[in-house]
Amino acid sequence: MKKFRYGLASRPAGIGAVPRGPFELEGPLIGSGQKFSRHGVLVFDHELSDQDIYGFELVPIADNDLREELAIDVSLSMMEYAKGYLSMADVDFADFSDHVMMCLGRLRKFRIYIGDEGNFVAMVRARLQNFHDKALDRSSCTYQA
């Protein structure tokens, strides 16, 4: 059964401080994830609504499926200027990384812990390159009678 994990960054679990329903409580993440789970991690067997996540100030902890979904969403949001972004990634990866994280922040009204930021940015770059290449392939099709 799939589990959904949410960091407690603002307050510990308690009555009125977390959504109702059965959950498990794990200790905080280590390393870069600690600031997103200062008071532990709630584990549910169902996905919480955006309203609960935002209202209880929880931080979704992305699993591989969510990371992939977010990488696709971010790269699609950058498609209009894909060529420029890909050039930016080649010239100044730190600037590209900052822009990717800014785009991620615009997609959701709450923070999300994605794990290793460098890996996520590389995922976005790869998907952006793939989408850009497919768009070029489609635009170069010619009709021959």
GIRAQUI-V605909 format. One record per residue. N is the residue number from 0. RES is the residue in one small letter. SS is DSSP state (~ for helix, > for strand, _ for the rest). BURIAL is 1 if it has 24 or more other ideal C-beta (glycine too) atoms within 12 Angstrom, else 0. Layout:
((N:RES:SS:BURIAL) (N:RES:SS:BURIAL))
This chain:
((0:m:_:0) (1:k:_:0) (2:k:_:0) (3:f:>:1) (4:r:>:1) (5:y:>:1) (6:g:>:1) (7:l:>:1) (8:a:_:1) (9:s:_:1) (10:r:_:0) (11:p:_:0) (12:a:_:1) (13:g:_:0) (14:i:_:0) (15:g:_:0) (16:a:_:0) (17:v:_:1) (18:p:_:1) (19:r:_:0) (20:g:_:0) (21:p:_:0) (22:f:_:1) (23:e:>:0) (24:l:>:0) (25:e:>:0) (26:g:_:0) (27:p:_:1) (28:l:_:1) (29:i:_:0) (30:g:~:0) (31:s:~:0) (32:g:~:1) (33:q:~:0) (34:k:~:0) (35:f:~:1) (36:s:_:1) (37:r:_:0) (38:h:_:1) (39:g:_:1) (40:v:>:1) (41:l:>:1) (42:v:>:1) (43:f:>:1) (44:d:_:0) (45:h:_:0) (46:e:_:0) (47:l:_:1) (48:s:_:0) (49:d:~:0) (50:q:~:0) (51:d:~:1) (52:i:~:1) (53:y:~:0) (54:g:~:0) (55:f:_:1) (56:e:_:1) (57:l:>:1) (58:v:>:1) (59:p:>:1) (60:i:>:1) (61:a:_:1) (62:d:_:0) (63:n:~:0) (64:d:~:0) (65:l:~:1) (66:r:~:1) (67:e:~:0) (68:e:~:1) (69:l:~:1) (70:a:~:1) (71:i:~:1) (72:d:~:1) (73:v:~:1) (74:s:~:1) (75:l:~:0) (76:s:~:1) (77:m:_:1) (78:m:~:1) (79:e:~:0) (80:y:~:0) (81:a:~:1) (82:k:~:0) (83:g:~:0) (84:y:~:1) (85:l:~:1) (86:s:~:0) (87:m:~:0) (88:a:~:1) (89:d:~:0) (90:v:~:0) (91:d:_:0) (92:f:~:0) (93:a:~:0) (94:d:~:0) (95:f:~:1) (96:s:~:1) (97:d:~:0) (98:h:~:1) (99:v:~:1) (100:m:~:0) (101:m:~:0) (102:c:~:1) (103:l:~:1) (104:g:~:0) (105:r:~:0) (106:l:~:1) (107:r:_:1) (108:k:_:0) (109:f:_:1) (110:r:_:1) (111:i:>:1) (112:y:>:1) (113:i:_:1) (114:g:_:1) (115:d:_:0) (116:e:~:1) (117:g:~:0) (118:n:~:0) (119:f:~:1) (120:v:~:1) (121:a:~:0) (122:m:~:1) (123:v:~:1) (124:r:~:1) (125:a:~:0) (126:r:~:1) (127:l:~:1) (128:q:~:1) (129:n:~:0) (130:f:~:1) (131:h:~:1) (132:d:~:0) (133:k:~:0) (134:a:~:0) (135:l:~:0) (136:d:~:0) (137:r:~:0) (138:s:~:0) (139:s:_:0) (140:c:_:0) (141:t:_:0) (142:y:_:0) (143:q:_:0) (144:a:_:0))
